[in-house]
Amino acid sequence: MDLWIIVIVLLVIAIALVVWSFYKQDNGEKVQEEFEELSLQWLQEINHLKKRVTLLESELNIQSEELPLSDKVHDVLRKHIITLYTQGAAPEDISSQTRLSEKTVQSVIDEYVLEA
């Protein structure tokens, strides 16, 4: 009889823990979202600085070497674009949200479609 009481108590504890786990928020997802948001902010700032450098180069008649597209788009931003695309967002909406050109967004989407 004592064994059954122990089994029932453990079963009740297990059920309570499962129910509690559904209501507890996952901090890992929150940290990942904050990291992605911070990465996007940094990428936007870098993009802004690159535009300013390009403007200065054009004013000073300095020729710069254009980077390949794959080097321009950071992995986190690429994943963000793909996530938005797989959720059904239009390339125009993705472009406005990430502040990248539609051509860049479309080429990231095309790379993703070709890999799949």
N, C-alpha and C positions, 0 to 999 in steps of 0.2 A: 504494500500500500504506500509506503514512503517513497518508493521509486516512482510511482505514478504521480505523486504530488510534485516531485522534483521535475519530472518531464512536463507537467502542465505549467509549472512556474516558468521553466525555460522557454516553453512555447509562447506563453503570454509576453515574456520579455522580448523574444525575437519578433513577434508581431508588432509590439510597441516600437521597437527600433526601426522596423521597416516603415511604419507609418510616419515616424519622426523624420526619417531620412527624406521623405517626399516633401515635407514642409520646410526643411532646412535649405537655405540658399547656398549655392555653390560659389565659394569665393574664387576658385580657380578661373571660372568663366568671367567673373567680374574683372579680375586682374588681367586676363588675356584681352578683354575688350578695352581696358584702359591702356594697355600696351599698344594695341593696334591703333587706338585713337592718337596716342602720343607719336607713334611712328608716322601716321598720316600727317600730323602737324609738322613734324620735322621734314618730311618729304616735300610738303607744300612750301616750307621756308627755303629748302634747298632749291626747289624749282624757281622760286622768286629770285633768289640770289643768282641762279644761272641766267635768268632773263636779264638781270641787271648787268652781269658780266658780258653777256652777248651785246647788249646795248653799248656798253663801254668799248668793247672790241670794235664794233661797227663805227663808233665815233672816232676811234684812233686808227682805223683801217688795219686792224690786226686780224689775220686769218686764224680761225680755230678749227681744230679737227673735230668733226661730228662723231659722237659716240654711237655705237649700234643701239638699236631700240631696246634690246634685252638688257643693256647696261643702264638705260635710263629709268626703267621701271623696277623698283625695289620688290623683293619677293613678297613682303607683307602687303604692299599695295596691289601686287598681282593677285594674291590670294583674295584680297578684298574685292577686287574687280570680278573675279571668277565667282565668288560667293554671291555678289549682287546679281550677276548674270544668271546663275543657276536658280536664283529666287524669282527670276522673271523680270528684272529691271531692264529697261531699254538702254542701249548704249549712250543715248543722249543724256538720260538721267544719271547714269554712272559717271559720265564725263563732267556733268555739273557738280556732282557730289564730291568727286575726287579732284576736281580742278585740273584735270588732264585734258588734252585735246581729244576730240572724238576719234581721230585717226589712231592715236596711241591706244585708246581703249579698245577700238575695233581690232587692232593688231594683236593685243593681248587675248581678246576673245577668240580670234582666228587661231592663234597658237594653241589655246586650250582645246578648241574643237578638233584640230588636227591631231593632238595627242590622244584624245579620247577614242 
